[in-house]
């Protein structure tokens, strides 16, 4: 009999133990969904039932009273900007008119291409595509820029924001909200 323990078995058991502790800490249970689609159901003992999808970064959904699935992070983002725009949004020190916040290069590029295609030819100036940055410059001086929500993005200020619903709460609180302090409900789009 081989007494050597497989290291991947140990990692799997450690993961299981941490997951069980986490479920106990948050008083919840998890299980797979009935449909063979990779979704995970999360039931909290306080009555909250959620669905975590297997797409992208495991988005969390909640059923509303009409049995429609509502993305929880999208709702939190909308609540964070549930106010009128600040007069600071129109100041000239806000050089980038709109920041696109996501950690996903391809998602940012797709959104920028969508914006580029909706603009008239006489509005467009340049579409800059680089390895680590994406930007649209318009002839009127406005700009759309992809921003990863991290420490390197702290100096920016935006009049408008397009925010990926797959960001984390930490990214929203620590990076996006301070950068977009002047934005209101009409200045924010969630994608």
PEGI-V547853 format. One line per field, one symbol per residue. ss: DSSP state (a for helix, b for strand, c for the rest). psi: psi as a letter, one per 30 degrees, with the letter a starting at -180 (. if undefined). Layout:
ss = ???
psi = ???
//
This chain:
ss = ccccccaaaaaaaaaaaaaaaaaaaccbbbbbcccccccbbbbbccccbbbbcccccccbbbbcccccbbbaaaaaaaaaccccccaaaacccccbbbbbbcccaaaaaaaaaaaaaacccccbbbbbbccccbbbbbccccbbbbbcccaaaccccbbbbbbcccccaaaaaaaaaaacccccaaabbbc
psi = kkfkkkefeeeeeeeeeeeeeeeeegilkllllekhgflkkjkkfgfkklkklfkchikklkkafggkkkkeeeeeeeefgillklfffglffiejekkjjlfjeeeeeeeeeeeeffklefekdkjkjlegkkkkklfgflkkkkkkjaefgfflkkflkjkkfglleeeeefeeeeehffkaeffkkk.
//
